[in-house]
Amino acid sequence: MNCSDRCEAVIALCELVDKLTSDIQFLELECISTRYPLRQHMDKEERELLRMDILSHLTGRYEGDPAYELFKSILYSGGDPMEFRDHHVKVQKVCKGNCPAGTDICNN
């Protein structure tokens, strides 16, 4: 494998990680919005505990992993797409019940 092939392989892998990251974000939103209706049947304390449980069990982050750091560096100039504001805004909307699973708000 020559240098050119390696560079192409790294870029292809970064593009795959980018797609996987998007899938993880979508699944996080689906998880939150699927569990949200349960909150309607709980008292205030139970609702808060469920909210905290949902948010604390979202996908672990990969900060510090050499491959993930390379991915961020190549595709996002070091930024972490899992921490971008638009994803956090969507998570907050879903947590408040303002974004049912599969809606355009969640997917855009």
ROVOLUM-362330 format. One record per residue: residue number from 1; chain; x, y, z of N, C-alpha, C, O in turn. Coordinates in steps of 0.1 Angstrom, whole numbers, plus 5000, padded with zeros to 4 digits. Atoms other than C-alpha are relative to their C-alpha. Layout:
% ROVOLUM-362330
{NUM 'A' {X Y Z} {X Y Z} {X Y Z} {X Y Z}}
...
% end
This chain:
% ROVOLUM-362330
{1 'A' {5009 4988 5000} {5000 5000 5000} {5009 5012 5000} {5017 5014 5009}}
{2 'A' {4992 4988 5000} {5016 5033 4990} {4993 5011 5007} {4982 5010 5012}}
{3 'A' {5005 4988 4992} {5011 5067 5006} {4987 5005 4995} {4978 5008 5003}}
{4 'A' {5012 4995 5006} {4984 5077 4982} {4988 4991 5004} {4977 4996 5007}}
{5 'A' {5010 5009 4996} {4964 5046 4989} {4996 5001 5015} {4984 5001 5018}}
{6 'A' {5002 4999 4986} {4968 5051 5026} {4991 5013 5003} {4982 5013 5011}}
{7 'A' {5008 4988 4998} {4955 5087 5024} {4986 4998 4996} {4977 5003 5003}}
{8 'A' {5014 5002 5005} {4925 5076 5004} {4993 4991 5010} {4981 4993 5013}}
{9 'A' {5006 5009 4990} {4919 5048 5030} {4996 5008 5012} {4985 5006 5018}}
{10 'A' {5002 4992 4988} {4921 5073 5059} {4988 5009 4997} {4979 5010 5006}}
{11 'A' {5011 4991 5003} {4897 5097 5042} {4987 4992 4999} {4976 4996 5004}}
{12 'A' {5012 5009 5001} {4872 5068 5034} {4996 4996 5014} {4984 4996 5017}}
{13 'A' {5003 5004 4987} {4874 5057 5070} {4994 5012 5008} {4984 5011 5015}}
{14 'A' {5005 4988 4994} {4868 5093 5082} {4985 5003 4995} {4977 5007 5003}}
{15 'A' {5014 4999 5006} {4837 5095 5059} {4991 4990 5006} {4979 4993 5009}}
{16 'A' {5009 5010 4994} {4824 5063 5074} {4997 5004 5015} {4986 5003 5019}}
{17 'A' {5003 4995 4986} {4829 5076 5110} {4990 5011 5000} {4982 5012 5009}}
{18 'A' {5010 4989 5000} {4810 5107 5100} {4986 4995 4998} {4977 5000 5005}}
{19 'A' {5013 5006 5002} {4781 5086 5088} {4995 4993 5013} {4984 4994 5017}}
{20 'A' {5004 5007 4987} {4782 5065 5120} {4997 5011 5011} {4988 5008 5019}}
{21 'A' {5003 4990 4990} {4783 5097 5141} {4986 5006 4997} {4979 5008 5007}}
{22 'A' {5014 4996 5003} {4751 5109 5123} {4990 4990 5004} {4980 4994 5010}}
{23 'A' {5009 5010 4996} {4735 5076 5130} {4999 5000 5015} {4988 4998 5021}}
{24 'A' {5001 5000 4985} {4744 5078 5167} {4992 5012 5004} {4984 5011 5014}}
{25 'A' {5008 4989 4996} {4729 5113 5169} {4986 4998 4998} {4977 5001 5006}}
{26 'A' {5014 5004 5002} {4697 5101 5153} {4995 4991 5010} {4984 4992 5015}}
{27 'A' {5004 5009 4990} {4695 5072 5176} {4998 5006 5014} {4989 5002 5022}}
{28 'A' {5002 4993 4988} {4700 5094 5206} {4987 5007 5001} {4980 5007 5011}}
{29 'A' {5013 4992 5001} {4671 5116 5195} {4988 4990 5001} {4978 4993 5007}}
{30 'A' {5010 5010 5000} {4650 5085 5189} {4998 4994 5014} {4986 4993 5019}}
{31 'A' {5001 5006 4987} {4658 5071 5223} {4993 5010 5010} {4984 5006 5017}}
{32 'A' {5006 4989 4991} {4649 5104 5241} {4985 5001 4996} {4976 5001 5006}}
{33 'A' {5014 4997 5004} {4616 5109 5221} {4992 4988 5003} {4980 4989 5005}}
{34 'A' {5007 5012 4997} {4606 5073 5226} {4996 4999 5015} {4986 4994 5018}}
{35 'A' {5002 5001 4986} {4610 5075 5263} {4992 5012 5006} {4986 5011 5017}}
{36 'A' {5007 4988 4995} {4594 5109 5266} {4986 4998 5004} {4982 5002 5015}}
{37 'A' {5014 5002 4996} {4558 5097 5266} {4998 4994 5014} {4988 4995 5021}}
{38 'A' {5001 5006 4987} {4565 5077 5297} {5000 5010 5011} {4993 5008 5022}}
{39 'A' {5000 4990 4990} {4571 5109 5316} {4986 5006 5003} {4984 5011 5014}}
{40 'A' {5014 4994 4998} {4535 5120 5311} {4992 4992 5011} {4983 4998 5017}}
{41 'A' {5008 5008 4990} {4524 5092 5336} {5008 5000 5013} {5005 4991 5021}}
{42 'A' {4992 5000 4987} {4549 5101 5364} {4998 5013 5007} {4994 5023 5002}}
{43 'A' {5000 4988 4992} {4550 5125 5392} {5013 5008 4997} {5022 5003 4990}}
{44 'A' {4989 4990 5003} {4574 5155 5391} {5014 4994 5003} {5023 4995 4995}}
{45 'A' {4987 5006 4997} {4602 5137 5409} {5004 4988 4991} {5016 4987 4987}}
{46 'A' {4997 5012 5009} {4600 5105 5388} {5003 5005 4986} {5012 5000 4980}}
{47 'A' {4997 4994 5014} {4599 5127 5356} {5015 5005 5000} {5022 5002 4990}}
{48 'A' {4987 4995 4999} {4631 5144 5367} {5011 4989 5000} {5021 4990 4993}}
{49 'A' {4991 5011 5000} {4648 5111 5375} {5001 4993 4987} {5012 4989 4982}}
{50 'A' {5000 5007 5014} {4638 5096 5341} {5008 5009 4991} {5016 5004 4983}}
{51 'A' {4993 4990 5009} {4651 5128 5323} {5015 4999 5003} {5023 4998 4993}}
{52 'A' {4986 5002 4996} {4684 5125 5342} {5006 4987 4995} {5017 4986 4990}}
{53 'A' {4996 5013 5005} {4686 5088 5334} {5002 4999 4985} {5012 4994 4980}}
{54 'A' {4999 5000 5015} {4680 5093 5297} {5012 5008 4996} {5020 5002 4988}}
{55 'A' {4988 4992 5004} {4706 5121 5294} {5013 4993 5004} {5023 4994 4997}}
{56 'A' {4987 5006 4995} {4732 5102 5315} {5004 4988 4992} {5016 4983 4993}}
{57 'A' {4997 5012 5007} {4729 5071 5294} {5001 5001 4985} {5001 4991 4977}}
{58 'A' {4998 4998 5014} {4734 5086 5260} {5014 4995 4996} {5022 4992 5005}}
{59 'A' {4988 5006 5005} {4762 5073 5239} {5013 5007 5006} {5013 5019 5008}}
{60 'A' {4987 4995 4995} {4797 5077 5254} {5007 5008 4989} {5005 5005 4977}}
{61 'A' {4993 4992 5010} {4819 5102 5237} {5014 4994 4998} {5019 4987 5007}}
{62 'A' {4988 5006 5004} {4852 5094 5221} {5012 5009 5001} {5022 5007 4995}}
{63 'A' {4989 4990 4998} {4873 5124 5231} {5013 4993 5004} {5012 4985 5014}}
{64 'A' {4987 5006 4996} {4910 5114 5233} {5003 4987 4992} {5015 4984 4992}}
{65 'A' {4997 5012 5009} {4907 5083 5210} {5008 5005 4988} {5003 5014 4981}}
{66 'A' {4991 4995 5012} {4935 5087 5184} {4993 5000 4987} {4994 5010 4979}}
{67 'A' {5007 5001 5013} {4913 5076 5155} {4989 5011 4999} {4987 5017 4989}}
{68 'A' {5011 4990 5000} {4884 5099 5166} {5006 5014 4999} {5001 5023 4992}}
{69 'A' {4994 4987 5001} {4908 5128 5170} {5005 5003 4986} {5004 5014 4981}}
{70 'A' {4996 4998 5014} {4922 5122 5135} {4988 5003 4991} {4988 5012 4983}}
{71 'A' {5013 4997 5007} {4886 5121 5121} {4996 5014 5002} {4993 5021 4992}}
{72 'A' {5005 4986 4998} {4877 5154 5138} {5010 5010 4993} {5005 5020 4988}}
{73 'A' {4991 4991 5006} {4909 5170 5126} {4999 5001 4985} {4999 5011 4979}}
{74 'A' {5001 5000 5014} {4904 5159 5090} {4987 5006 4995} {4987 5014 4985}}
{75 'A' {5013 4995 5005} {4867 5166 5086} {4994 5012 5006} {4986 5019 5000}}
{76 'A' {5006 4989 4993} {4859 5192 5112} {5010 5010 5006} {5006 5017 5016}}
{77 'A' {4990 4991 4995} {4891 5211 5118} {5002 4999 5016} {5004 5009 5022}}
{78 'A' {4999 5002 4986} {4892 5196 5153} {4988 5001 5008} {4987 4997 5020}}
{79 'A' {5013 5000 4993} {4856 5202 5162} {4994 4986 5002} {4997 4977 4994}}
{80 'A' {5006 5013 4998} {4835 5174 5176} {4985 5001 4996} {4978 5008 5003}}
{81 'A' {5014 5000 5005} {4802 5168 5157} {4990 4996 5011} {4979 5000 5010}}
{82 'A' {5009 5004 4989} {4788 5151 5188} {4997 5011 5010} {4988 5010 5018}}
{83 'A' {5001 4989 4991} {4792 5183 5207} {4995 5013 4993} {4995 5024 5000}}
{84 'A' {5004 4988 5007} {4780 5208 5180} {4987 5005 5006} {4978 4997 5010}}
{85 'A' {5012 4994 4995} {4753 5232 5191} {4987 4995 4994} {4978 4993 5002}}
{86 'A' {5013 5004 5006} {4727 5221 5166} {4995 4986 5006} {4983 4984 5007}}
{87 'A' {5004 5012 4994} {4727 5186 5181} {4995 5002 5014} {4985 4996 5018}}
{88 'A' {5005 4997 4987} {4724 5199 5216} {4987 5007 5000} {4978 5004 5009}}
{89 'A' {5013 4994 5001} {4695 5221 5206} {4989 4989 4997} {4979 4990 5003}}
{90 'A' {5010 5010 5003} {4677 5191 5191} {4998 4991 5012} {4986 4987 5015}}
{91 'A' {5001 5009 4988} {4684 5170 5223} {4991 5008 5010} {4982 5002 5016}}
{92 'A' {5008 4993 4990} {4669 5198 5244} {4985 5001 4995} {4976 5000 5004}}
{93 'A' {5014 5000 5005} {4638 5200 5222} {4993 4987 5002} {4982 4987 5007}}
{94 'A' {5005 5013 4998} {4633 5163 5223} {4997 4998 5015} {4987 4992 5019}}
{95 'A' {5002 5002 4986} {4637 5163 5261} {4988 5007 5005} {4982 5003 5015}}
{96 'A' {5012 4992 4996} {4609 5189 5264} {4988 4995 4993} {4977 5000 4995}}
{97 'A' {5011 5005 5007} {4587 5168 5241} {4996 5008 4988} {4985 5006 4983}}
{98 'A' {5003 4992 5011} {4589 5193 5213} {5004 4995 4987} {5003 5002 4977}}
{99 'A' {4994 5006 5012} {4603 5170 5187} {4997 4985 5000} {5006 4977 5004}}
{100 'A' {5003 5015 5000} {4586 5136 5182} {5010 4993 4991} {5016 4999 4982}}
{101 'A' {4991 5008 5008} {4607 5109 5168} {4997 5000 4985} {4986 5000 4981}}
{102 'A' {5002 5000 5015} {4613 5110 5130} {4995 5013 4994} {4993 5013 4982}}
{103 'A' {5005 4988 5006} {4602 5146 5126} {5011 5007 4993} {5023 5004 4995}}
{104 'A' {4990 4992 5007} {4620 5171 5103} {5009 5007 5010} {5021 5009 5007}}
{105 'A' {4992 4993 4990} {4632 5190 5134} {5011 4992 5005} {5023 4996 5006}}
{106 'A' {4990 5009 4995} {4651 5160 5146} {5010 4996 4990} {5022 4994 4992}}
{107 'A' {4991 5005 5011} {4665 5150 5113} {5008 5011 4992} {5016 5007 4984}}
{108 'A' {4993 4989 5007} {4677 5184 5100} {5010 5006 5008} {5017 5015 5003}}
% end
